[in-house]
Amino acid sequence: MAQATDRDGIVHSDQTQVLATTTRTGHTVSRLISAWLGSFTASADTRAAYARDLREYVAWCTRRGLDPLEVRLPEVQMYATELAVTANPRTGRPYAASTSARKLAAISSWYTFLVRADAIDANPARDVSRPRYDRKHSPTASVTEEQATTMLAASRAGGHRILGAECAALVMVLLVDLGVRVSELCQANLTDLGQQAGMRILAVRMKGGTVRLRPLPAQASALLDEYLACRPDDGDPEALLVTRRGRRVSRHQIYRLVQRTAREAGVPMPERITPHSMRHAFNTIARQRGASLEDRRDALGHSSAAITQLYDHVALSVTRDPAHLVAAATGGNTPAAGHEEP
């Protein structure tokens, strides 16, 4: 049967009546889902991810003839167990433990909302066992200062069929030199450009609703001028970054651009390099060049210095591993650059 998807990504179907069910509060399940998603006003990305997570959960319940408003802990635990062995349709590999934990957190958050709304009596997901993972470990692959420099050069040298050469080069320099999130780039508008303290700036709307003014260094400013000179006049009137056809750039286009640029720059395993890798590179390069922890935290828009220190830990744990000293001793080589002798 035909299906329709609302603006929150929740699927409605003639086969599934659960979303149209009226709860004891007089609200339909669909309305309660929309109200719950609407509470995540600070981050559109979080809202979209939670919408997908809940859609998958409701679909799972439907396939098994379960009413998500009537399930108890055993049923939710069954879902968690199956989630641990389910393949991610994008990668074909099992979901990372952190992803599974986020999906279960979304479900529990929804049920908590339903309890507060008096639609159900208790949260059946409250005590579900969630996967354990090392919160100090980040699977994000990073690049060195030299590799980042090569990637920027590659982005300027090559064309781009969808984004155009000028837009592609500007996107890459903003990712590397400012360390902005891909979502922040996608939502940037022309009106976010400005001047302050004699410098060109970009007002970046960060995660959590915070707005920070970031300077546009010389090479970013020059690439911005080149891009604006050829930006389609009939394109999106608000978006800063648009494709050759004038449409606002998407995160998927930026994701593919980063991997393509990494491949052209000769970065090992380019398929592992993502826009988030550029944030790690920004932090590592800034730290090596003497930027303080506080300044890096503010620039990255982290809520606490502990998150920035996680980025530091990922970089330092590899470059300062004692394996370099042992290898130098057993192989007759000098220690790897960056590793200090005791």
ABEGO torsion letter per residue (X at the ends): XBBBBBAAGBBBBAABAAAABBBAAGBBAAAAAAAAAAABAABAAAAAAAAAAAAAAAAAAAAAGBBAAABBAAAAAAAAAAAAABBBAAAGBBBBAAAAAAAAAAAAAAAAAAAAAGABABBAAAABBBBBBBAABBABBBBBAAAAAAAAAAAAABBBAAAEAAAAAAAAAAAAAAGBBAAAAAABBAAABBBBGGBBBBBBBBBGGBBBBBBBBAAAAAAAAAAAAABBAABBAABABBBAAGBBBBAAAAAAAAAAAAAAAGBBGAAABBAAAAAAAAAAAAAAAGBBAAAAAAAAGBABAAAAAAAAAAAAAAAABAAAAAAAAAAGBBBBBGBBBX
